[in-house]
Amino acid sequence: MNISKTKQALQSYLDGARKAKLRIALVPTMGALHEGHLSLIKEAQKIADVVVCSIFVNPTQFNDPQDLEKYPRPEENDLRLLQEVGCDIVFLPTVDEMYPSTDQPWHLDLGKLEQVWEGEKRPGHFQGVTQIVYKLFQLVEPDVACFGQKDFQQVMVIQRLIDLKNLSVSLHIAPTVRSAEGLALSSRNMRLSEAGKQKSLALYRVLDHIQQHFKTEDLHTLREEALAILEQEGEIELEYLAICETRSLQEVDHIDSSKKHVALLVAWVEGVRLIDNMILD
């Protein structure tokens, strides 16, 4: 497994793959890897000849300095996991490497995608996400980029980046990896106690209930039932719960059979912000 810490080292290593016309996949991560990330590496291995995994805690997508400071960075364990799963290349840059002083200001017109849900709750977050992903796309020049469905709004934002910049990379969206009980795997789960993890299973029960009944019940009633599931568990602070059209992420008050829909959910358990979603159709 090659480990590159500079852009120059990475590009030198990738030159051979490009000359051999090998298919390159990129899996961008912020480290603290778990089975969800490793499933993306495995997905990438099925559809590409060379897999690049980047590990970079990107400062421009954090609007809370404390959240950035607390973000786990178990580098040694991450590298061991990637070695075990057979990843080809790990890109492990510093902040100075990715954000040199010569950088130009970044802004991408994300439209309403940036104004709702995560965009509204975390101003500037998706500008930071698109900035770093664009840098990685320009550097790696992947044929395909693999992202997880768990960060659904982020995936829609990356698709808009690809459309706006007319990039040749294709998106491969892998299903959310869950524990046997249904909890969506996340780096933030590391901060939950065992009791907190059990409590968090209510998020999956809410989404599963919505998926089972969204075609047969009106959405107002369904929302009330979902809130009752959370209240029954107790000590879960709901930030938002919405049923939206998938591409625009605009909330809907009825189901349009000609469109696709997704349920989005964010809640706090033990001071940890948990994000989850479920595609309904």
C-alpha positions in Angstrom: 0.0 0.0 0.0 1.5 3.3 -1.1 1.2 6.2 1.4 1.6 9.7 -0.2 1.7 12.8 1.9 2.2 15.4 -0.8 0.4 16.1 -4.1 3.6 15.6 -6.0 4.2 12.1 -4.5 0.6 11.1 -5.2 0.7 12.3 -8.8 4.0 10.6 -9.5 2.5 7.3 -8.2 -0.7 7.7 -10.3 1.2 8.5 -13.5 1.9 4.8 -14.0 -1.7 3.9 -13.6 -2.8 6.6 -16.0 -0.3 5.5 -18.6 -1.5 1.9 -18.3 -5.1 3.3 -18.8 -6.2 1.7 -15.5 -9.5 2.8 -14.0 -9.0 4.9 -10.9 -11.5 5.2 -8.0 -11.3 7.8 -5.2 -12.8 7.4 -1.8 -12.5 10.7 0.1 -12.6 10.4 3.9 -11.8 12.3 7.1 -10.4 9.3 8.7 -11.6 7.6 11.9 -12.5 4.7 9.6 -15.2 2.1 10.3 -17.0 -0.6 8.4 -18.9 2.0 6.4 -15.7 3.5 5.0 -14.3 0.0 4.4 -17.4 -1.0 2.5 -16.7 2.0 0.2 -13.2 0.7 -0.5 -14.6 -2.7 -1.3 -17.2 -1.2 -3.6 -14.5 0.8 -5.3 -12.4 -2.3 -5.8 -15.3 -3.9 -7.7 -15.5 -1.1 -10.2 -11.9 0.2 -10.6 -8.4 -1.1 -11.0 -6.7 1.3 -8.6 -8.3 2.7 -5.4 -7.2 5.9 -3.8 -8.4 6.7 -0.2 -7.8 10.2 1.0 -7.7 10.9 4.8 -7.9 14.6 5.5 -9.9 16.4 8.3 -10.9 19.4 6.2 -11.0 22.6 8.3 -13.1 24.6 5.8 -16.2 22.4 6.3 -16.4 22.9 10.1 -18.2 26.0 11.3 -17.6 25.0 15.0 -13.9 25.1 15.9 -14.6 22.8 18.9 -16.1 20.2 16.6 -13.0 20.3 14.4 -10.8 20.0 17.5 -12.8 17.0 18.9 -12.8 15.1 15.6 -11.1 11.8 16.1 -7.8 11.2 14.2 -6.7 7.6 14.8 -4.2 7.6 11.9 -2.3 4.4 12.9 -5.5 2.4 13.1 -6.9 3.9 9.9 -3.8 2.8 8.0 -3.9 -0.7 9.5 -7.6 -1.1 8.4 -6.8 0.1 4.8 -3.9 -2.2 4.6 -6.1 -5.1 5.7 -8.8 -4.3 3.1 -6.2 -4.1 0.3 -6.4 -0.4 -0.5 -3.8 0.6 -3.2 -3.0 4.2 -2.3 -3.6 6.4 0.8 -3.3 10.2 0.4 -2.5 11.7 3.8 -1.8 15.5 3.3 -1.4 18.3 5.8 -3.6 21.4 5.9 -0.8 23.5 4.3 -0.5 20.9 1.5 -4.2 21.2 0.6 -4.6 24.9 1.3 -1.5 26.8 0.2 -1.3 30.6 0.8 -1.8 31.1 -3.0 -5.3 29.6 -2.9 -8.0 31.7 -4.5 -11.4 32.3 -2.7 -13.9 29.6 -3.3 -17.6 29.9 -3.9 -19.9 27.5 -5.8 -23.6 28.3 -6.6 -25.3 25.4 -4.9 -28.7 27.1 -5.0 -31.4 25.9 -2.5 -29.3 22.7 -1.8 -27.1 25.0 0.4 -30.0 26.7 2.1 -31.9 23.7 3.6 -31.2 21.1 6.3 -27.5 20.7 6.7 -26.9 23.8 4.6 -29.1 25.9 6.9 -27.8 24.3 10.2 -24.1 24.5 9.2 -23.5 27.7 7.1 -20.6 27.4 4.8 -20.3 23.7 5.4 -21.0 22.6 1.8 -18.7 25.3 0.4 -15.9 23.6 2.4 -17.0 20.2 1.2 -17.1 21.1 -2.5 -13.8 23.0 -2.2 -11.9 20.0 -0.9 -13.6 17.5 -3.1 -12.9 19.6 -6.2 -9.2 19.8 -5.1 -9.1 16.0 -4.8 -10.8 15.5 -8.1 -8.3 17.8 -9.8 -5.4 16.0 -8.2 -6.5 12.4 -8.5 -8.5 12.7 -11.8 -10.6 9.7 -10.8 -12.9 7.9 -13.2 -15.3 7.3 -10.3 -15.7 8.6 -6.8 -17.4 6.6 -4.1 -19.6 8.2 -1.4 -21.9 6.7 1.2 -25.7 7.3 1.2 -25.6 8.2 4.9 -24.6 11.8 4.0 -27.3 12.0 1.4 -27.4 15.8 1.1 -23.6 15.8 0.6 -24.0 13.4 -2.2 -26.5 15.6 -3.9 -24.1 18.6 -3.4 -21.2 16.6 -5.0 -23.4 15.8 -8.0 -24.1 19.5 -8.4 -20.3 20.2 -8.2 -19.7 17.6 -11.0 -22.5 19.2 -13.1 -21.4 22.8 -12.6 -17.7 22.1 -13.3 -18.6 19.7 -16.1 -16.3 17.0 -14.6 -15.9 13.6 -16.2 -15.9 11.7 -12.9 -19.0 9.5 -12.2 -20.5 9.1 -8.7 -21.0 5.7 -7.1 -23.4 5.9 -4.1 -23.1 3.0 -1.7 -25.9 2.1 0.7 -25.6 3.1 4.4 -23.8 0.5 6.4 -25.6 -0.3 9.7 -25.0 -2.3 12.8 -26.9 -5.5 13.1 -29.5 -3.5 15.1 -29.8 -0.8 12.5 -27.6 2.1 13.8 -25.9 3.9 10.9 -22.2 3.6 11.3 -20.4 6.9 11.8 -17.1 8.2 13.2 -19.2 10.2 15.7 -20.5 7.0 17.2 -17.2 6.5 18.9 -18.2 9.3 21.3 -21.4 7.4 22.4 -21.6 5.1 25.4 -23.1 1.7 25.0 -26.4 3.0 26.5 -26.2 5.9 24.0 -25.8 3.5 21.1 -28.9 1.6 22.2 -30.9 4.8 22.6 -29.8 5.9 19.1 -31.5 2.8 17.5 -34.7 4.8 17.8 -33.5 6.8 14.8 -33.6 3.7 12.6 -37.0 2.7 14.0 -38.3 6.1 13.0 -37.0 5.9 9.4 -38.1 2.3 9.1 -41.6 3.3 10.2 -41.8 6.1 7.7 -40.6 3.8 4.9 -43.2 1.2 5.8 -46.1 3.6 5.9 -45.4 6.6 3.6 -47.6 5.3 0.8 -50.6 4.6 3.0 -50.7 7.4 5.5 -50.8 11.2 5.1 -47.4 12.7 5.9 -48.7 14.8 8.8 -49.9 11.7 10.7 -46.8 9.9 9.8 -44.6 12.7 11.3 -46.6 12.6 14.5 -46.1 8.8 14.8 -42.4 9.2 14.2 -42.1 11.9 16.9 -43.9 9.6 19.3 -41.3 6.9 18.7 -38.5 9.3 19.7 -40.4 10.6 22.7 -41.0 7.1 23.9 -37.2 6.5 24.0 -36.5 9.8 25.8 -33.3 11.8 26.0 -33.2 12.3 22.3 -33.2 15.8 21.0 -34.6 16.1 17.5 -33.0 18.7 15.3 -35.0 18.0 12.1 -37.1 15.3 10.5 -38.3 15.8 6.9 -39.6 13.9 3.9 -38.2 15.4 0.7 -37.9 15.0 -3.0 -34.5 13.4 -3.6 -32.7 15.8 -6.0 -33.9 19.2 -4.7 -34.3 18.1 -1.1 -37.4 20.3 -0.8 -39.8 19.1 1.8 -43.1 17.7 0.5 -46.5 17.6 2.1 -47.8 14.7 -0.1 -46.2 11.9 -2.1 -45.9 12.5 -5.8 -45.7 9.0 -7.5 -43.7 10.5 -10.4 -40.9 11.5 -8.1 -38.5 9.8 -5.7 -38.4 10.7 -2.0 -36.0 10.5 1.0 -36.6 10.8 4.8 -33.9 12.9 6.5 -33.3 12.8 10.2 -30.8 14.6 12.6 -30.9 14.1 16.3 -28.7 14.6 19.4 -27.8 11.8 21.8 -25.4 12.3 24.7 -24.2 15.6 23.0 -23.4 13.8 19.8 -25.1 14.9 16.5 -26.3 11.9 14.6 -27.3 12.1 10.9 -29.4 9.4 9.1 -31.7 9.0 6.2 -33.7 6.4 4.2 -34.6 6.4 0.6 -38.3 5.7 0.6 -39.2 4.6 -3.0 
